[in-house]
Amino acid sequence: MTDLELTIQAAHEAGQLLKANFGSEAVVDEALHHDIKLALDKESQNLIEGILLGARPDDAFYGEEGIGGNQESNRQWIVDPIDGTVNFFYGIPHFCISIALRIDDEVVLGVIHDPIVGETWTVEKGGTPMLDGKPISCSKRDQLEECALFIGCGKDEEALKIGLERFRKASLRARKMRMMGSAALGLAYIATGRLDAYIESRISLWDIAAGKLLVEAGGGKVDLEPSEGNADTWAIVATNGRIPIEEIL
C-alpha cells in the first residue's frame, strides 16, 4: 500500500467514527473559554495513529492530541483528528480530518476528509491536487470585489483584535466574508476554487499542513510567519495567488 492509499484509509476510517457519533451527546474532556476538547478527539487520533504506525512502525507521529512512534524518524505524520471540534460539538456539519506526511522537514502528502459531505481532497508533492479523484485548481478571480474570503479571529485578545480588524477591512471590499471554524476545510475550499483567501493570525501546524500543500499545488500561494513564543504556530495568509490581499492586511 502506498503512503497516499494508507493516508486515505486512515482518514476514511476516522471519518466513519466521527459520522457515527455526530449528533450524539459528546463527552467533553476539557472546556475552555474559546475551545472544547472531546474524548472523541483522542479516539479519532488513536484510530489514525494505529493505522498509520501499524503499517509504518518506524515513523514519527505528531497529532493535536499528542505524539507517538519514533520521534527520531525523518518521516513524520502530522494529524488533526477533528479540525472543527467546536462545530462538531454544536452539531454544525462542518469539520474534517487532516493528515499530512512530512519527510526531511518537507510536507510531501496531504489528505483532508469531510465525513459529513463525503468529500476527500488528496495531494502529493509535485502532483495535481484532487477532490474525490478529480483534478481541482484555485479560482481565477483577481478582484477583491469578486471574492469570498475566510478570516479566522483566533482565541486570545491580540489575535482576536487583529482578526476583527481584518474582517472589517475585508468586508468593505470583498463580495462575501466567512468565519467557518475549520482551517483545513478553508484551505481545501481555496484549492477547489470555492473560496479565494484565508487569513488568520494564529493557527497550529496540524490545522494547515495538508491544506497548504493543496493550495500551492492548485496554483495558490501560502505565506506563513512563525508566532513568537508558540512552537509550530503560525500566522497564515493563503490565497488563490491572484488577488491583491495586501490591501486588507
Backbone hydrogen bonds, N-H to C=O, Kabsch-Sander energy under -0.5 kcal/mol:
donor,donor_aa,acceptor,acceptor_aa,energy
6,L,2,T,-2.4
7,T,3,D,-2.3
8,I,4,L,-2.5
9,Q,5,E,-2.2
10,A,6,L,-2.3
11,A,7,T,-2.6
12,H,8,I,-2.6
13,E,9,Q,-2.4
14,A,10,A,-2.1
15,G,11,A,-2.2
16,Q,12,H,-2.0
17,L,13,E,-1.6
18,L,14,A,-2.4
19,K,15,G,-2.8
20,A,16,Q,-2.1
21,N,17,L,-1.2
22,F,18,L,-1.2
24,S,21,N,-1.9
28,V,26,A,-0.5
29,D,27,V,-0.6
29,D,37,K,-2.6
30,E,37,K,-1.9
32,L,30,E,-0.6
32,L,35,D,-2.5
37,K,30,E,-3.1
39,A,27,V,-2.5
41,D,38,L,-0.8
42,K,38,L,-0.9
43,E,39,A,-2.0
44,S,40,L,-2.9
45,Q,41,D,-2.3
46,N,42,K,-2.9
47,L,43,E,-1.9
48,I,44,S,-2.3
49,E,45,Q,-3.2
50,G,46,N,-2.3
51,I,47,L,-1.8
52,L,48,I,-2.7
53,L,49,E,-2.7
54,G,50,G,-1.1
55,A,51,I,-1.3
56,R,52,L,-2.2
59,D,56,R,-1.9
60,A,75,R,-3.1
61,F,68,G,-2.4
62,Y,77,W,-3.2
63,G,66,G,-2.3
64,E,79,V,-1.7
66,G,63,G,-1.7
68,G,61,F,-2.2
70,N,59,D,-2.3
71,Q,69,G,-0.9
73,S,70,N,-1.9
76,Q,74,N,-0.6
76,Q,102,R,-3.1
77,W,60,A,-2.6
78,I,100,A,-3.1
79,V,62,Y,-2.2
79,V,77,W,-0.5
80,D,98,S,-2.7
83,D,96,C,-3.1
84,G,82,I,-0.9
85,T,82,I,-0.6
88,F,84,G,-2.4
89,F,85,T,-2.7
90,Y,86,V,-2.0
91,G,88,F,-1.5
92,I,87,N,-3.1
94,H,92,I,-2.5
96,C,83,D,-1.4
97,I,113,H,-2.1
98,S,80,D,-2.1
99,I,111,V,-2.8
100,A,78,I,-2.4
101,L,109,L,-2.1
102,R,76,Q,-3.3
102,R,100,A,-0.5
103,I,106,E,-2.8
104,D,74,N,-2.3
106,E,103,I,-1.3
108,V,101,L,-2.9
109,L,101,L,-1.1
110,G,123,V,-2.5
111,V,99,I,-2.7
112,I,121,W,-2.0
113,H,97,I,-2.5
114,D,119,E,-3.0
118,G,114,D,-2.0
119,E,114,D,-1.2
121,W,112,I,-3.2
122,T,130,M,-2.2
123,V,110,G,-1.8
125,K,108,V,-2.8
127,G,124,E,-2.8
130,M,122,T,-2.8
131,L,134,K,-2.7
132,D,120,T,-3.0
134,K,131,L,-1.6
136,I,129,P,-2.0
138,C,218,G,-2.5
146,E,143,Q,-2.1
147,C,144,L,-1.6
149,L,147,C,-0.5
149,L,176,K,-2.2
150,F,197,A,-2.7
151,I,149,L,-0.5
151,I,178,R,-1.9
152,G,199,I,-2.7
160,L,156,D,-2.8
161,K,157,E,-2.4
162,I,158,E,-2.2
163,G,159,A,-2.7
164,L,160,L,-2.7
165,E,161,K,-1.7
166,R,162,I,-2.2
167,F,163,G,-2.5
168,R,164,L,-2.3
169,K,165,E,-2.4
170,A,166,R,-2.9
171,S,167,F,-2.3
172,L,168,R,-1.0
172,L,169,K,-0.5
173,R,170,A,-1.4
174,A,170,A,-3.4
175,R,144,L,-0.8
175,R,147,C,-1.5
176,K,147,C,-1.8
178,R,149,L,-2.3
186,G,182,S,-2.0
187,L,183,A,-2.3
188,A,184,A,-2.3
189,Y,185,L,-2.6
190,I,186,G,-1.7
191,A,187,L,-2.4
192,T,188,A,-1.1
193,G,189,Y,-0.7
193,G,190,I,-1.2
194,R,189,Y,-2.4
195,L,189,Y,-1.1
196,D,148,A,-2.8
197,A,148,A,-0.8
198,Y,238,A,-2.8
199,I,150,F,-2.1
200,E,236,I,-2.2
203,I,234,W,-2.2
205,L,232,D,-2.1
207,D,204,S,-1.1
208,I,204,S,-0.8
208,I,205,L,-1.1
209,A,205,L,-2.0
212,K,208,I,-2.9
213,L,209,A,-1.2
214,L,210,A,-1.8
215,V,211,G,-2.6
216,E,212,K,-2.4
217,A,213,L,-2.3
218,G,214,L,-1.5
219,G,216,E,-1.3
220,G,215,V,-2.8
221,K,239,T,-2.0
223,D,237,V,-2.7
225,E,235,A,-2.3
227,S,233,T,-2.9
228,E,226,P,-0.6
230,N,227,S,-2.2
233,T,230,N,-1.3
234,W,203,I,-3.2
235,A,225,E,-2.7
236,I,200,E,-3.0
237,V,223,D,-2.1
238,A,198,Y,-3.0
239,T,221,K,-2.7
240,N,196,D,-1.5
245,I,243,I,-2.1
247,E,244,P,-1.8
248,I,245,I,-1.9
